[in-house]
Amino acid sequence: MREIRQRPQFDGRSNRIGTVVVACLAMMLLAVGGESATQKTKAEVKSGEKAAREAAVPFRIGEKLDYRVAWAGFSSAASIELTVPERRELMGWGTWHFRAAAHTLSPMRSIIPVDDQFDSYTDAATLESRQYETYLNEMGQKQNEIFHFQAEGQPADGHTGGIMVSPGTRDPLGAAFVLRGVDWKRTPEFRAPVFDGADIYDMRARMNVADETVAVAAGNFSVSKISIHLFQHGKEVAGTNFTAYLANDKARTPVMLLAEMPLGNFKVELVSAVE
């Protein structure tokens, strides 16, 4: 098993806009799965059995969500596309395949060209992450990594070189989808560990407002407002505040995401959806 380690930086730069943009989107959606999913995962680990039943989810194969990102005076700094390409078997696990593609847009692209892709394989029964892939192409430099998640106490699947994680750990992209299944009426606060390819965070999410209206490029939506905070070693990560707005409909679509980060304030808003 590989140890969790710090991801190397491109030329020592810490301002890679593509990674930050997608992290902005994903980190605001880390409250994943709901309490029942986490408890189920722990029970399965103890028994050494894989889940047979699939979790109920509000998304489907073929779903496509398009977002635009505003940052630092750029109203269209970047675009993000979230898709559900397929359901597939991965090393004996039934998984959902999620994908995010991020691209900077003109005029920012002339300053910081970015074309990144992130793939998540999330267990269809427990909603915990099985594999997370990052394909970074930023300012002319490429870096690809694949992280196989192995939960502590879980039966070995024969795969070597994985990342040992706590049961119920998610990756940011998978979390961005399964947050939509949380029953916030019964879950006033949700906590879960998340591994982003470099660090482990303790995510704590709470619903602030059950019903308000927001206007984005895709239209007007009745939404639930969720605040999200990240912790490491018991202390909140400084300089980061996240708010997610989820549509109050069957699909529970992420409509708008706001982030206050050291690099500035980000706004991610839905442009179009094929659900």
PyMOL commands that set and color helices and strands:
alter all, ss='L'
color gray80, all
select helices_A, chain A and resi 10-12+17-27+34-47+108-110+172-181
alter helices_A, ss='H'
color red, helices_A
select strands_A, chain A and resi 64-71+74-90+93-104+115-123+129-138+141-151+163-165+189-195+200-216+219-232+235-236+241-247+254-261+264-274
alter strands_A, ss='S'
color yellow, strands_A
deselect
rebuild
show_as cartoon
